[in-house]
Amino acid sequence: MKSGKFLVPRSSRSLGSVWAGNSVNCVPYRRAFVSDDAYRYLCYFSGEGHIKVTRQRLSDGELHSVQVRTELRPYDAHQSVAMGVDEDGKLHLAFGAHVSALWGASSKSDRFEDGFLPPRVLLTEATYPMFLNDLDGQLLLLYRKGPHFDGELLVSRFDVVSQSWRNDMLPIASGRGSQWTSGPYVNTPAQGSDGVVHLFLVWRQYVEATSAGDAVNVGIDYVRSRDGCRSIETLRGIKLSKPLTQTNAERVVPVPIGANLMNQSSSGIMPGNHPAAMTYWDDEDGIPQYRLCRHDGRSWQISVASDFKTPFRVAGGGTLPLPHSRPEFVAFVGGILIIYRSVERNNNLVCRLLRAPDFALEESTEQVLVNQDLGHYEPVVDKDAWYRRGELVVYVQPCQQQMGADGSTFVSTSRAKLMSWTPRRKAGDNQVVL
C-alpha cells in the first residue's frame, strides 16, 4: 500500500455549529442526502439540537438552510435523522427513535423556502429509519421494530393522495418466533440504475444462544427486490416467502460466530449493477479488518481492504466508541474508493483506492482527505453526487461517542463542513488518474 494524490479538493462549505456530544449526525445507516438536477439537500442536527435542512445549488454551491424545531433532543446516537422525497417532490424527515416513537416532518410544498410542517409521530415504535423510492417513485420507509435480539424489518409506503403512511402486512425479515430469537440488521440499502433494491443483512443473536458475548452478529445474508420490496428473491431469482428468516435466507458470506462482525455497515452497486457490501470482521489474528464482499456476475468474491493493527471487541450495549469507522465506499469501472476514519490514521478522514480486477490491498493507494482529529466520526457520503456527476461529496464534523452513553444528556458542539473532491486528471490528456 502506498500514499498518493488521486483526488483533488473542489469545495469546502461551512455548515455552522452542529450536535457533537455523540455520533448521531455521523452514523452510516441514515440517508442524509437527497438531490435532483439542480439542488442537493442535506439534513442533520444543529448545535441546539433542532433539525437543520440545507439546500445547496449545484450550479454555484450557494447554501440555504431551514430549521425544523423539535423538543426531542438527540441524546442517543440511534435517534439520527433520515431524509427522503415523495412523488410530489416534497421532502420527508424521520428521526428520534430507538425502540420508541418515530417522529417525522414533511415539507409544506415542493418549494424549499416554504419550510416544513410541525413534527408528528409517524410510528409508535421503530429504530433505524431508512428511505427508498420504488420504480414508480413512491416513497418507502424501512425500519426495525422490536429490540436488537427480537426484531423485524418492516416497510411503510407513503400515499400522496391521502398524505398518510400504510404498512405492509408482512415484514421483509423477522427474527421472532423461535426459542432463540434474533434481530435483523440491514446494511444501508443499495439501489441500482435498474431500480432493483439490494439488502445485506446480519442477525444479532440472543445473548444466551452462544457464549460469544452480548453483541454477536452472524451472516452475511443477501436478498433483493425488483418491485419496491413487495416481494423478495435471491440473486439467482429464487422467490422467497416473506418474512425472510435465518431459515430461508441466502447466506453469501459465512462469517464465524464471535468474529466481531459489524452490523449495519455499507452497501453499494458495482459496474454492471452487481451488488457489493463493505463491513469488517476478525482476521486470523483476531484483529477486525475491512472486507469488500462483491458479486462479480458469477460468484461472490471477498477482498481484505485494510491492514489494521488494533485489536478490539464489538461488545457492550448501545452505540460503541470504536477505533475505526464503518467503511463507506463508491465504485467505478476501475475499482472502488473506501472512505473511512481510524485511530491508526490519527482519526483523519482517509480515502483508499482499490483497483479492479483484483482489488488487492498491497496494490492500493491511500490519501488523507481531512487532516483533523474527527473523534468518533463515521463518513456520510452523497452517493448520487458520485454516480451522477463523478464528485465525492462528504458531510464532515468532529464528534464524540462515550461507552454506554445512549440517553446521556451530555452536550457538545463542533463545526461541520460540506466538502467535495474530484478525480485528479493527468497533465496533457485530461484523463482521470483513477
Phi, psi and chi 1 to 4 in degrees:
 res  aa     phi    psi   chi1   chi2   chi3   chi4
   1 MET       -  140.0 -174.3  173.3   60.0      -
   2 LYS  -133.8  165.4   57.9 -175.4  178.1 -179.7
   3 SER   -94.5  150.0  -62.5      -      -      -
   4 GLY  -165.3  176.3      -      -      -      -
   5 LYS  -121.9   94.7  -65.7  -80.5 -171.3 -179.4
   6 PHE  -111.7   -8.1   46.9   86.7      -      -
   7 LEU  -123.1  145.3  -64.0  173.9      -      -
   8 VAL  -120.3  140.5  -65.4      -      -      -
   9 PRO   -61.0  140.0  -19.6   31.3      -      -
  10 ARG  -112.5  -46.0 -175.3  174.6 -174.1  -88.7
  11 SER  -158.2  157.6   66.6      -      -      -
  12 SER  -145.9  115.9  177.4      -      -      -
  13 ARG  -119.6  131.3  -59.3  -65.7  179.1  116.1
  14 SER   -73.9  137.2  173.3      -      -      -
  15 LEU  -108.9    0.3  -62.1  171.9      -      -
  16 GLY    85.8 -159.9      -      -      -      -
  17 SER   -78.5  133.6  175.2      -      -      -
  18 VAL  -134.5  164.0  -63.5      -      -      -
  19 TRP   -67.1  129.9 -166.1  -89.1      -      -
  20 ALA  -140.4    6.4      -      -      -      -
  21 GLY   -70.5  -17.6      -      -      -      -
  22 ASN  -147.5 -174.6   58.4   27.5      -      -
  23 SER   -96.4   26.7   56.9      -      -      -
  24 VAL   -59.6  -31.5   68.4      -      -      -
  25 ASN   -83.3   -7.5  -78.6  -24.0      -      -
  26 CYS  -125.9   25.8  -51.5      -      -      -
  27 VAL   -90.4  139.9  -72.1      -      -      -
  28 PRO   -77.5  -15.4   28.1  -34.8      -      -
  29 TYR   -83.3   -6.1   45.8   77.1      -      -
  30 ARG   -90.1  144.6   77.7 -174.9 -171.4   97.4
  31 ARG   -92.2  103.3 -177.1 -177.2  178.6 -172.3
  32 ALA   -94.1  -19.6      -      -      -      -
  33 PHE  -113.9  142.8  -72.5   99.8      -      -
  34 VAL  -138.4  140.1  167.3      -      -      -
  35 SER  -144.9  159.3   61.7      -      -      -
  36 ASP  -131.6 -161.9   54.9   30.7      -      -
  37 ASP   -71.7  -19.9  -68.5  -24.7      -      -
  38 ALA  -112.0  -29.0      -      -      -      -
  39 TYR  -137.2  154.4  -65.7  100.5      -      -
  40 ARG  -114.4  137.7  169.4 -176.2  -62.4  115.2
  41 TYR  -119.3  140.4  -58.1   87.7      -      -
  42 LEU  -139.2  135.5  167.7   65.5      -      -
  43 CYS  -121.0  147.9   60.9      -      -      -
  44 TYR  -170.4  167.7   49.3   94.8      -      -
  45 PHE   -90.0  130.2  -75.1  101.6      -      -
  46 SER   -74.2  173.4   69.3      -      -      -
  47 GLY   -60.9  -24.7      -      -      -      -
  48 GLU   -86.5   -6.9  -65.4   78.5   23.5      -
  49 GLY    93.5    4.0      -      -      -      -
  50 HIS   -87.9  164.2  -60.2  -65.1      -      -
  51 ILE   -87.5  133.4  -64.7  172.1      -      -
  52 LYS  -116.6  129.5 -163.0  171.3 -177.7  179.7
  53 VAL  -115.1  121.6 -177.5      -      -      -
  54 THR  -113.3  131.9  -65.9      -      -      -
  55 ARG  -106.3  132.3 -177.3 -175.0   69.4 -178.1
  56 GLN  -115.3  124.9 -177.3  178.8   41.2      -
  57 ARG   -76.2  125.8 -170.7  161.2   56.7 -161.1
  58 LEU   -71.3  -26.2  -61.6  178.5      -      -
  59 SER   -69.3  -34.9   60.4      -      -      -
  60 ASP  -136.3    1.5   59.7    8.0      -      -
  61 GLY    80.5    3.9      -      -      -      -
  62 GLU   -60.9  136.8 -179.3 -173.4   59.3      -
  63 LEU  -106.9  143.1  -60.1  178.5      -      -
  64 HIS  -143.5  132.5  179.1   71.1      -      -
  65 SER  -123.9  149.1  -61.4      -      -      -
  66 VAL  -126.9  154.1  -61.2      -      -      -
  67 GLN  -113.0  139.4 -179.4  173.6 -102.3      -
  68 VAL  -111.7  108.5 -179.4      -      -      -
  69 ARG   -76.9  137.1  -64.3 -172.9   64.2   84.4
  70 THR  -143.4  142.5  171.5      -      -      -
  71 GLU   -83.8   -9.8  -60.5  -57.1  -44.1      -
  72 LEU   -89.7  106.9 -176.8   65.6      -      -
  73 ARG   -82.4  144.4  -65.9  -66.8  175.0  -93.5
  74 PRO   -83.6   66.3   31.6  -35.6      -      -
  75 TYR   -78.0   -7.3  -66.7  125.6      -      -
  76 ASP  -121.4  127.7 -177.3  -25.6      -      -
  77 ALA   -65.1  -18.3      -      -      -      -
  78 HIS   -69.2  -18.7  -67.0   78.5      -      -
  79 GLN   -84.1   29.6  -64.2  174.4  -37.6      -
  80 SER   -63.2  160.2   59.9      -      -      -
  81 VAL  -103.6  132.0   54.7      -      -      -
  82 ALA  -116.6  159.4      -      -      -      -
  83 MET  -135.5  145.9 -177.1  164.8   51.7      -
  84 GLY  -146.5  175.8      -      -      -      -
  85 VAL  -135.7  135.6   60.3      -      -      -
  86 ASP   -92.4 -176.6   67.1   23.4      -      -
  87 GLU   -64.4  -24.2  -61.5  154.8   86.5      -
  88 ASP   -90.7    3.8  -69.2  -21.2      -      -
  89 GLY    83.6   11.4      -      -      -      -
  90 LYS   -87.7  140.6  -65.6 -179.5 -179.2  179.4
  91 LEU   -83.6  145.3  -64.3  173.2      -      -
  92 HIS  -127.4  139.3  -69.3 -108.4      -      -
  93 LEU  -116.8  146.7  -54.5  171.7      -      -
  94 ALA  -138.3  133.5      -      -      -      -
  95 PHE  -163.8  170.2   62.3   95.4      -      -
  96 GLY    85.8    9.4      -      -      -      -
  97 ALA  -112.4  136.9      -      -      -      -
  98 HIS  -149.9   91.1 -175.4 -168.9      -      -
  99 VAL    49.3   48.2 -161.7      -      -      -
 100 SER  -156.5 -175.1   60.8      -      -      -
 101 ALA   -61.2  135.8      -      -      -      -
 102 LEU   -98.2  125.1  177.8   67.6      -      -
 103 TRP   -98.5  152.5  -71.3   76.6      -      -
 104 GLY  -145.4  161.0      -      -      -      -
 105 ALA  -149.8  142.5      -      -      -      -
 106 SER  -124.4  154.2   58.4      -      -      -
 107 SER   -68.3  150.6   54.8      -      -      -
 108 LYS   -68.3  -29.2  -65.8  178.4 -179.6  178.5
 109 SER  -156.8 -173.7   70.1      -      -      -
 110 ASP   -83.0    4.2   58.7   -1.4      -      -
 111 ARG   -95.3  115.1  -81.0  176.1   35.8   87.8
 112 PHE   -58.2  -35.9 -177.9   70.9      -      -
 113 GLU   -63.9  -19.2  -64.3   83.1   -5.6      -
 114 ASP   -74.7  -13.2  -67.1  -21.1      -      -
 115 GLY    80.1 -163.7      -      -      -      -
 116 PHE  -118.1  151.6  -75.3   74.2      -      -
 117 LEU   -69.8  157.9  -64.6  168.7      -      -
 118 PRO   -59.7  144.7  -23.1   33.8      -      -
 119 PRO   -60.5  149.1  -24.2   35.2      -      -
 120 ARG  -144.4  162.8   61.5 -174.3  179.7   89.7
 121 VAL   -76.0  124.0  173.2      -      -      -
 122 LEU   -90.1  -42.3  -61.5 -177.8      -      -
 123 LEU  -139.5  147.5  -62.1  164.1      -      -
 124 THR   -75.7  -22.3   56.4      -      -      -
 125 GLU  -152.5  131.6 -176.8 -163.3  -32.8      -
 126 ALA  -166.9  164.9      -      -      -      -
 127 THR  -149.3  149.5  -48.4      -      -      -
 128 TYR    58.5   61.6  -53.0  125.3      -      -
 129 PRO   -68.7  135.7   27.1  -35.2      -      -
 130 MET  -139.7  127.5  -55.0  176.5 -174.1      -
 131 PHE   -95.1  144.9  -73.7  112.0      -      -
 132 LEU  -140.8  168.8  -72.8  171.1      -      -
 133 ASN  -126.3  140.4  -65.9   90.3      -      -
 134 ASP   -82.9 -175.1   68.2   10.7      -      -
 135 LEU   -64.3  -24.1  -69.6  169.5      -      -
 136 ASP   -92.5    2.0  -62.7  -39.3      -      -
 137 GLY    91.4   -4.0      -      -      -      -
 138 GLN   -63.8  137.4 -176.0  177.4   28.1      -
 139 LEU   -81.2  129.4 -176.4   61.9      -      -
 140 LEU  -114.9  146.5  -45.4 -179.2      -      -
 141 LEU  -121.8  115.3  175.3   63.0      -      -
 142 LEU   -94.6  140.7  -83.8   66.4      -      -
 143 TYR  -159.9  159.2   63.7   96.4      -      -
 144 ARG   -97.0  139.6 -168.2 -169.2   74.1 -163.6
 145 LYS  -116.8  133.0 -177.1  177.5 -178.4 -179.3
 146 GLY   102.9  168.5      -      -      -      -
 147 PRO   -75.7  174.8   27.0  -34.0      -      -
 148 HIS   -62.6  -23.9   59.4   89.8      -      -
 149 PHE  -104.5    2.6   57.5   86.1      -      -
 150 ASP  -158.1   69.2 -174.5   18.6      -      -
 151 GLY  -131.0  173.6      -      -      -      -
 152 GLU  -136.1  148.2  -62.8  177.1  -36.4      -
 153 LEU  -100.5  118.3  178.8   64.1      -      -
 154 LEU  -119.0  163.0  -63.9  156.3      -      -
 155 VAL  -128.0  134.4  177.7      -      -      -
 156 SER  -122.7  144.2 -170.0      -      -      -
 157 ARG  -120.3  135.9  -56.4  173.9 -170.7  -85.2
 158 PHE   -89.6  126.0 -173.1   69.8      -      -
 159 ASP   -98.5  112.0 -173.0  -54.2      -      -
 160 VAL   -70.9  -21.5  -65.6      -      -      -
 161 VAL   -72.5  -50.8  176.2      -      -      -
 162 SER   -88.7   -7.3   63.7      -      -      -
 163 GLN    54.3   44.4  -66.9  -70.1  -65.5      -
 164 SER  -140.4  160.6   62.2      -      -      -
 165 TRP   -97.0  138.4  -70.2   92.6      -      -
 166 ARG  -125.3  125.4  -61.7  179.7  178.2  177.6
 167 ASN   -83.4  138.3  -63.3  -32.9      -      -
 168 ASP   -63.0  151.0  -76.0    3.7      -      -
 169 MET   -69.0  -39.5  -67.9 -175.5   60.7      -
 170 LEU  -112.9  143.5  -68.4  172.5      -      -
 171 PRO   -66.5  157.5  -14.0   27.3      -      -
 172 ILE   -70.0  -44.2  -69.4 -178.1      -      -
 173 ALA  -142.4  148.5      -      -      -      -
 174 SER  -147.1  137.4  176.5      -      -      -
 175 GLY  -107.8   15.7      -      -      -      -
 176 ARG   -94.1  164.5  -64.3  178.4  166.4  178.5
 177 GLY    95.0    8.9      -      -      -      -
 178 SER  -128.5  171.5   64.5      -      -      -
 179 GLN   -60.1  -44.0  178.1  179.5   -1.0      -
 180 TRP  -105.5   89.8  -58.9  118.3      -      -
 181 THR   -68.1  166.3   59.4      -      -      -
 182 SER  -151.7  172.2   60.0      -      -      -
 183 GLY  -124.6  128.8      -      -      -      -
 184 PRO   -79.3  130.3   28.6  -31.4      -      -
 185 TYR  -115.1  124.3  -76.5   80.2      -      -
 186 VAL  -104.3  133.8   62.6      -      -      -
 187 ASN   -62.1  160.3  -78.2   19.8      -      -
 188 THR   -49.1  121.4  -51.7      -      -      -
 189 PRO   -58.6  145.2  -23.3   34.4      -      -
 190 ALA  -116.2  144.3      -      -      -      -
 191 GLN  -135.8  123.6 -162.4  163.6   11.3      -
 192 GLY   -82.4  175.8      -      -      -      -
 193 SER   -64.4  -17.6   59.6      -      -      -
 194 ASP   -87.5    1.4   54.2    3.3      -      -
 195 GLY    84.7   -5.3      -      -      -      -
 196 VAL   -68.5  134.1  175.8      -      -      -
 197 VAL   -95.2  127.5  176.1      -      -      -
 198 HIS  -112.4  127.9  -57.3  -90.5      -      -
 199 LEU  -123.7  127.3  -58.9  175.9      -      -
 200 PHE  -109.4  130.7  -68.8   87.1      -      -
 201 LEU  -125.5  146.0  -62.6   98.7      -      -
 202 VAL  -121.8  161.2  -57.4      -      -      -
 203 TRP  -119.5  126.1  -58.1   85.3      -      -
 204 ARG   -84.6  117.6  174.3   67.3   57.2   81.6
 205 GLN   -76.4  149.7  -63.1  -66.1  -59.8      -
 206 TYR   -62.0  137.7 -166.6   84.2      -      -
 207 VAL   -59.7  -30.9   65.0      -      -      -
 208 GLU   -86.7   -1.6  -64.9  179.1    5.1      -
 209 ALA   -77.1  -22.9      -      -      -      -
 210 THR  -141.4  172.6   76.9      -      -      -
 211 SER  -100.6   14.6   63.5      -      -      -
 212 ALA   -85.8   -5.1      -      -      -      -
 213 GLY   126.2 -169.4      -      -      -      -
 214 ASP   -99.7    1.7   54.8    1.6      -      -
 215 ALA  -137.9   62.5      -      -      -      -
 216 VAL   -94.9  112.7  178.9      -      -      -
 217 ASN  -104.9  136.7  -61.2  -39.9      -      -
 218 VAL  -126.8  159.0  -60.6      -      -      -
 219 GLY   140.8 -164.9      -      -      -      -
 220 ILE  -106.9  134.3  -58.0  167.5      -      -
 221 ASP  -105.1  157.1  -65.4  -15.3      -      -
 222 TYR  -134.3  142.6  167.3   84.2      -      -
 223 VAL  -151.2  151.2   66.1      -      -      -
 224 ARG  -131.6  165.1   72.4  179.8 -177.6 -172.3
 225 SER  -139.4  133.7  177.0      -      -      -
 226 ARG   -98.9   -1.9  -63.4  176.0  176.9  -89.2
 227 ASP  -134.7   41.7   56.9    3.3      -      -
 228 GLY    67.2   38.9      -      -      -      -
 229 CYS    69.2   16.8  -62.4      -      -      -
 230 ARG   -75.7  -36.1  -69.2  177.3  175.8   84.8
 231 SER  -132.8  161.2   65.2      -      -      -
 232 ILE  -132.2  155.1   54.1  176.6      -      -
 233 GLU  -155.9  166.6   64.3 -177.7   30.3      -
 234 THR   -79.9  174.9   70.2      -      -      -
 235 LEU   -64.5  -26.4 -166.9   59.8      -      -
 236 ARG   -87.2    2.2  -62.8  177.8   62.9 -171.3
 237 GLY    89.9   13.0      -      -      -      -
 238 ILE   -75.6  119.7  -55.4  -61.3      -      -
 239 LYS   -69.3  138.2  -60.4  -63.7 -176.8 -177.3
 240 LEU  -118.0  137.2  -58.1  174.0      -      -
 241 SER   -74.5  141.4  -63.2      -      -      -
 242 LYS   -88.9  144.4  -66.2  169.3   67.0  175.7
 243 PRO   -82.7  151.6   31.0  -35.7      -      -
 244 LEU   -66.2  134.5 -173.6   76.1      -      -
 245 THR  -129.7  179.4   70.6      -      -      -
 246 GLN   -70.1   -8.4  -69.0 -167.8   68.1      -
 247 THR   -82.0  -44.5  -60.1      -      -      -
 248 ASN  -107.3    6.5   65.7  -27.6      -      -
 249 ALA   -75.9  150.0      -      -      -      -
 250 GLU   -95.2  110.9 -178.7  176.0   46.7      -
 251 ARG   -84.4  111.5 -176.7  141.5  -58.4  172.4
 252 VAL   -94.2  -22.5  -63.5      -      -      -
 253 VAL  -135.6  106.5 -177.0      -      -      -
 254 PRO   -82.4   79.4   29.7  -33.5      -      -
 255 VAL   -70.9  134.2 -179.4      -      -      -
 256 PRO   -62.3  149.8  -21.6   32.7      -      -
 257 ILE   -64.0  136.4  -66.8  176.1      -      -
 258 GLY    77.8   22.2      -      -      -      -
 259 ALA  -101.4   21.0      -      -      -      -
 260 ASN    60.5   36.0  -76.3  -46.9      -      -
 261 LEU   -65.1  128.7  172.3   63.9      -      -
 262 MET   -83.2  143.8 -171.7   56.1  178.3      -
 263 ASN   -94.4  152.4   52.2  -82.1      -      -
 264 GLN    53.0   62.2  -72.0 -170.7  -71.1      -
 265 SER   -98.4 -146.9 -162.6      -      -      -
 266 SER  -107.3  159.9   58.2      -      -      -
 267 SER  -142.8  165.7   63.7      -      -      -
 268 GLY  -167.9 -172.6      -      -      -      -
 269 ILE  -120.5  126.8  -55.1  -62.8      -      -
 270 MET   -88.1  164.1  -55.7  -67.4  -74.7      -
 271 PRO   -51.4  140.5  -29.1   37.1      -      -
 272 GLY    87.6    8.7      -      -      -      -
 273 ASN    61.5   32.9  -84.8  -35.7      -      -
 274 HIS   -87.6  136.0  -61.0  -52.2      -      -
 275 PRO   -76.4  151.4   28.6  -34.6      -      -
 276 ALA  -151.1  154.5      -      -      -      -
 277 ALA  -137.2  153.2      -      -      -      -
 278 MET  -127.9  132.7  -78.2 -150.7   71.5      -
 279 THR  -154.3 -162.9 -174.7      -      -      -
 280 TYR  -146.6  151.8   61.1   71.9      -      -
 281 TRP  -156.8  174.4   67.1   86.2      -      -
 282 ASP   -64.0  143.4  -73.6  -10.6      -      -
 283 ASP   -85.7 -171.3   62.0   16.6      -      -
 284 GLU   -67.6  -15.6   59.0  -85.9    9.8      -
 285 ASP   -97.1    5.8  -63.3  -41.1      -      -
 286 GLY    79.8   20.3      -      -      -      -
 287 ILE  -108.9  122.3  -62.7  176.1      -      -
 288 PRO   -61.5  134.2  -25.5   35.8      -      -
 289 GLN  -131.0  146.2  -56.7  -68.9   -9.3      -
 290 TYR   -63.3  143.5  -68.6  159.9      -      -
 291 ARG  -134.6  137.0  -41.0  -83.2 -179.5  139.9
 292 LEU   -97.9  119.6  171.4   64.3      -      -
 293 CYS  -112.8  107.7  -47.7      -      -      -
 294 ARG  -133.9  151.4   62.1 -175.1  174.8   87.2
 295 HIS  -100.5  128.5 -161.1  -87.5      -      -
 296 ASP   -97.2   12.5   64.0    2.8      -      -
 297 GLY    99.6  -14.9      -      -      -      -
 298 ARG  -125.2  -41.8  -58.9  179.4   62.1 -176.1
 299 SER  -156.9  170.2   61.0      -      -      -
 300 TRP   -82.5  134.5  -69.5   97.1      -      -
 301 GLN  -121.6  139.5  -55.6  -67.0  -33.3      -
 302 ILE  -119.0  126.9  -47.1  -61.0      -      -
 303 SER  -124.2  133.0  -58.2      -      -      -
 304 VAL   -74.0  132.0  178.1      -      -      -
 305 ALA  -123.0   16.5      -      -      -      -
 306 SER  -153.4  166.2   66.5      -      -      -
 307 ASP  -134.3   45.9   59.1   -9.4      -      -
 308 PHE   -64.4  153.3  -65.4  134.7      -      -
 309 LYS  -115.1   -1.4  -54.8  -62.2 -171.1  -66.3
 310 THR   -93.7  114.5  -54.8      -      -      -
 311 PRO   -80.1  142.3   27.6  -31.4      -      -
 312 PHE  -160.9  166.1   65.7   93.9      -      -
 313 ARG  -117.5  138.1  -57.8  -64.9  -61.4  169.8
 314 VAL   -82.5   90.5  178.0      -      -      -
 315 ALA  -151.9  145.3      -      -      -      -
 316 GLY   114.2  165.5      -      -      -      -
 317 GLY   -89.9  148.3      -      -      -      -
 318 GLY    76.1 -162.3      -      -      -      -
 319 THR   -72.4  129.4  -53.6      -      -      -
 320 LEU  -100.5  139.6  -56.5  176.9      -      -
 321 PRO   -85.0   93.3   29.0  -30.6      -      -
 322 LEU  -102.1  155.6  -61.9  175.4      -      -
 323 PRO   -69.1  -25.1   23.0  -33.6      -      -
 324 HIS  -123.8  147.1  -40.0  -59.5      -      -
 325 SER   -71.9  162.1   72.9      -      -      -
 326 ARG   -67.6  140.3  -78.4  165.7  -78.7 -162.8
 327 PRO   -79.2  139.1   29.7  -34.1      -      -
 328 GLU  -108.3  156.6 -172.8   55.2  -85.6      -
 329 PHE  -153.4  155.6   75.2  101.1      -      -
 330 VAL  -130.8  152.3  -67.0      -      -      -
 331 ALA  -118.5  159.0      -      -      -      -
 332 PHE  -152.8  176.0   58.8  101.5      -      -
 333 VAL   -58.3  -34.3  172.2      -      -      -
 334 GLY   -91.1   -2.7      -      -      -      -
 335 GLY   155.7 -149.0      -      -      -      -
 336 ILE  -137.7  156.7   65.3  166.3      -      -
 337 LEU  -112.3  123.7  -60.9  179.4      -      -
 338 ILE  -101.0  126.6  -53.6  169.4      -      -
 339 ILE  -112.4  126.6  -55.2   96.2      -      -
 340 TYR  -157.7  170.9   72.6   99.1      -      -
 341 ARG  -130.7  139.3 -176.3  -88.1  -45.4  161.3
 342 SER  -150.1  145.9  168.9      -      -      -
 343 VAL   -63.6  -25.2  -64.7      -      -      -
 344 GLU   -76.8   -6.4  -63.4 -174.0   17.0      -
 345 ARG  -121.9   32.2  -55.9  -64.6 -173.3  -90.2
 346 ASN    59.8   27.6  -58.6  -47.2      -      -
 347 ASN    58.2   25.2  -78.2  -29.4      -      -
 348 ASN   -75.3  163.2  -66.5  170.8      -      -
 349 LEU   -86.4  123.8  179.7   62.6      -      -
 350 VAL  -126.2  147.9  178.5      -      -      -
 351 CYS  -122.9  131.4 -175.1      -      -      -
 352 ARG  -117.1  131.3  178.7  173.7  -65.4  164.4
 353 LEU  -100.9  118.2  166.4   61.9      -      -
 354 LEU  -110.2  128.1  -95.6   64.1      -      -
 355 ARG   -98.3  140.3  -64.4  175.4  176.2   84.0
 356 ALA   -72.7  156.9      -      -      -      -
 357 PRO   -91.6  -10.2   33.6  -36.2      -      -
 358 ASP   -90.0  -24.5  -62.3  -33.8      -      -
 359 PHE    52.6   42.9  -59.6   91.6      -      -
 360 ALA   -79.3  128.9      -      -      -      -
 361 LEU   -61.9  -40.0  178.1   62.1      -      -
 362 GLU   -67.8  -16.8   57.3  -89.2   18.1      -
 363 GLU  -102.2    8.0  -59.8  -62.0  -34.2      -
 364 SER   -81.5  164.3   65.3      -      -      -
 365 THR  -126.6  141.7  -53.6      -      -      -
 366 GLU  -125.6  142.7 -167.3  168.6   88.3      -
 367 GLN  -137.5  133.0  177.1  179.4  -15.1      -
 368 VAL   -78.8  124.0  173.7      -      -      -
 369 LEU   -92.4  -41.7  -61.1 -179.1      -      -
 370 VAL  -130.4  112.6  178.8      -      -      -
 371 ASN   -88.7   75.4 -174.8   12.9      -      -
 372 GLN  -154.5  142.0  177.8 -174.7    0.5      -
 373 ASP   -72.2  110.6 -172.6  -20.8      -      -
 374 LEU   -98.2   10.6  -62.4  173.8      -      -
 375 GLY    66.3 -122.0      -      -      -      -
 376 HIS  -107.6   30.0  -71.2   97.6      -      -
 377 TYR   -61.2  144.1  164.8   83.8      -      -
 378 GLU  -124.5  138.8  -64.3 -171.0  -76.5      -
 379 PRO   -63.1  139.3  -22.4   33.7      -      -
 380 VAL  -120.1  109.7  178.7      -      -      -
 381 VAL  -114.7  137.7  177.4      -      -      -
 382 ASP   -83.6   96.5 -178.2   -4.2      -      -
 383 LYS   -65.1  -36.4  -63.2  -71.2 -170.0   73.9
 384 ASP   -60.0  -37.3  -77.7  -14.8      -      -
 385 ALA   -61.8  -36.4      -      -      -      -
 386 TRP   -72.7  -49.0  178.1  -99.9      -      -
 387 TYR   -78.4  -22.5  -69.3  108.9      -      -
 388 ARG   -97.6  -30.1  -65.3  171.3   67.5  173.0
 389 ARG  -131.2    0.8  -68.5  178.0  -71.7  -84.3
 390 GLY    66.8   32.7      -      -      -      -
 391 GLU  -123.4  130.1 -177.4 -177.8   13.6      -
 392 LEU   -88.9  112.0 -179.5   64.0      -      -
 393 VAL  -117.5  127.4  176.9      -      -      -
 394 VAL  -135.0  135.6 -172.8      -      -      -
 395 TYR   -83.5  125.5  169.7   86.0      -      -
 396 VAL  -128.1  130.6 -179.5      -      -      -
 397 GLN  -157.8  144.9   69.1  152.9   98.7      -
 398 PRO   -70.9  147.1  -13.9   28.7      -      -
 399 CYS  -153.2  161.1   69.8      -      -      -
 400 GLN  -108.0  161.8  -55.7  178.6   52.5      -
 401 GLN  -154.5  111.4 -178.7   62.2   55.4      -
 402 GLN   -91.0  150.6  -55.7  -63.2  -38.0      -
 403 MET   -66.7  130.0 -174.7   70.8  176.1      -
 404 GLY    64.4   27.7      -      -      -      -
 405 ALA  -100.6    6.2      -      -      -      -
 406 ASP   -60.1  122.8  -71.9  -20.4      -      -
 407 GLY    98.0  -11.4      -      -      -      -
 408 SER   -66.9  141.0  167.4      -      -      -
 409 THR   -88.5   15.6   56.3      -      -      -
 410 PHE   -62.1  132.9  171.1   70.8      -      -
 411 VAL  -122.4  131.8  175.2      -      -      -
 412 SER  -146.6  152.0  177.6      -      -      -
 413 THR  -127.0  161.7   62.4      -      -      -
 414 SER  -147.9  179.7   66.4      -      -      -
 415 ARG  -103.0  133.6  -50.4  -67.6  -67.8 -176.6
 416 ALA  -108.2  155.9      -      -      -      -
 417 LYS  -135.3  150.2  -66.2  179.8  179.8  179.8
 418 LEU  -105.2  111.6 -177.1   60.7      -      -
 419 MET  -120.6  151.0  -53.8 -177.6   72.3      -
 420 SER  -143.7  153.3   68.0      -      -      -
 421 TRP  -139.3  155.1  -62.6  -98.4      -      -
 422 THR  -128.9  156.3   53.8      -      -      -
 423 PRO   -60.5  138.0  -24.3   34.9      -      -
 424 ARG   -70.4  141.7 -176.1  169.3   63.2   85.0
 425 ARG  -106.1  145.8  -63.8 -177.7  178.3  -86.3
 426 LYS   -69.5  141.9  -63.7  179.0 -179.2  178.1
 427 ALA   -65.3  131.4      -      -      -      -
 428 GLY    99.9  -50.4      -      -      -      -
 429 ASP  -105.9   -1.3   58.4   10.3      -      -
 430 ASN    62.7   19.6 -155.2   34.2      -      -
 431 GLN   -91.1  144.1  -67.2 -175.3   -9.3      -
 432 VAL   -74.5  148.9  -62.1      -      -      -
 433 VAL   -76.2  -15.7  -61.2      -      -      -
 434 LEU   -68.1      -  -62.3 -177.9      -      -
